[in-house]
């Protein structure tokens, strides 16, 4: 994996810019006196005393002694912590440099220089005198370094919004600055909010990270010779177990319950790590205090664990590193908790929006449809915009697009209620203006501040006409076959929810090959432009797109929708966008046969003769017997109760459709006839022989229809 910087601190003076670990936190290089001596951060020794002090400390480290040995347990004689105490004054009157804490190596560039001005200690550790591997990252050596590292790491972790980003932020922040490798285990599945998961606690290895074996030479980093890496850190995921079941009362459960990070050499961790890492766990954990097991606790429960590892050749962790690990674990766990909650909220919003909008569009006869929906923002993926296409009796289709004020969960809920109301009203086959009137009444029942705009259109493929009613919505755009785009002049009307207003419907031509585009105001209105400027830009965009395919071929619907959305530039989208495109193919007059039948006993026979002639004219004689039988049954049932002429219509499209209409609103019901019944078998035959059949109630009666597959 590619190394990433882990700190936002500016490079410290004295750090080699070609060092591939230049992002590590380092102490500033010693300043120089006019005599050429180095000034350490603790004191200003003379040019002669600095090399001698350096050599004394190196000798003490090689002999196993530590500076300030008179103060046991890392304390000075005054009982204070050497990390925060003032340096002692030697008999010579010069300040003695503060000793480095145990197990923390010196930074490159921090050694005292020689008398002739060259760095005598460069490339060596101050306490051990041993050479440092070129390009090798070194741990932090001061409390200030730790504070800066924790601040930078927590900022990096906090930037993550989802689960993977937070876990990756933890790994990139700690490797290689704090550890050489890290393993992150999370509960599977992760608990959400207050829910109490059932079943045993299972931890899954979510991510591993380590120092790469080779540096990236293509990005300006010099390829430094690397020592042979131990097999236990080369492929962590191959050695460790992917799943771990936490046994109640086991060693791992006790460590996780304790919450605090522990060193791997403690008795509790020695018993818990094999349970966590699996059978190959002993190959991963180095000896000594070179591994830390840190539980990840969210707001209510432990959600995982992190293991920080250092190579055997590296300096071991010290006590203060447990505090660093605790901070990293706490911030990561809280971030993961929030990410899980955010993911659940996003899932609920997506499901709500998905159920409010149609999953798939119908395929009505004589019209092709395409749609798009874009939320206002990724963080607010629900809104009040909706679209719908509803098949109507007589091969017609209702095209609906609406926009509820706002783009929130409340707007989406209101949108769902209005959409359901519109579907119910469409099933009654009401005129468009009546549908908007009833929607206005429904919006007032939902609340006084429930405002919405809506455009309702009904397309008839037989007559090639479209009837449109508008309630404060932007006007649709009609793209003709020749490439001319026209903004339809539709009365604007008042928005839904105002109350006490009338809506007006207009009937317009819908020629074959034309495309009607219905949209919400988010497509044409923004902070950078007004509505009418956006509508004009939309019209020009449609005309330019139509020119690409020529005057005789309309552009494909899906590509046309994509081109329309491309007109949105950066910062142009402030609201949800709903888009519905309808390509009018229509039904040719030669494919339609229509008759009126008087409600008399001779009507079924006449209906059979008319159907036979139409099928012969269309070359569909193979369907004659089935059509005559089904038409006779449906017409007989209609004329039995009708008081006005019965309509019979045959439509030849990809299927053969037969429609019989009468003035009786009661819908027929399929039932199983008894052996002694003389009737009641008509719909049973229709159900057995037809491809599909149905009955739709109209404002003037009903229509019973059936379809047969063409041979």
HUGI-V877812 format. One record per run of one state. SS is the DSSP state (hx for helix, st for strand, lp for the rest). FROM is the first residue (numbers start at 0). TO is the last residue. If there is no record, write none. Layout:
BEGIN
ss=(SS;SS)
from=(FROM;FROM)
to=(TO;TO)
END
This chain:
BEGIN
ss=(lp;st;lp;st;lp;hx;lp;hx;st;lp;st;lp;st;lp;st;lp;st;lp;st;lp;st;lp;st;lp;hx;lp;hx;st;lp;st;lp;st;lp;st;lp;hx;lp;hx;lp;hx;lp;st;lp;hx;lp;st;lp;hx;lp;hx;lp;st;lp;st;lp;hx;lp;st;lp;st;lp;st;lp;st;hx;st;lp;hx;lp;hx;lp;st;lp;st;lp;st;lp;st;lp;st;lp;st;lp;st;lp;hx;lp;st;lp;st;lp;hx;lp;hx;lp;st;lp;hx;st;lp;hx;lp;hx;lp;st;lp;st;lp;hx;lp;st;lp;st;lp)
from=(0;30;32;37;39;46;62;71;74;75;80;81;88;89;94;95;112;113;118;119;123;124;130;131;142;159;162;174;175;178;179;180;187;200;210;216;219;230;234;235;239;242;246;250;258;261;263;266;277;278;283;290;297;301;309;318;356;366;374;376;377;379;380;384;392;395;404;408;427;431;446;451;460;464;471;476;479;484;487;495;496;504;509;514;519;520;523;525;526;528;529;530;549;556;565;576;584;588;591;597;602;618;620;641;645;652;654;662;681;689;691;698;700;709)
to=(29;31;36;38;45;61;70;73;74;79;80;87;88;93;94;111;112;117;118;122;123;129;130;141;158;161;173;174;177;178;179;186;199;209;215;218;229;233;234;238;241;245;249;257;260;262;265;276;277;282;289;296;300;308;317;355;365;373;375;376;378;379;383;391;394;403;407;426;430;445;450;459;463;470;475;478;483;486;494;495;503;508;513;518;519;522;524;525;527;528;529;548;555;564;575;583;587;590;596;601;617;619;640;644;651;653;661;680;688;690;697;699;708;710)
END
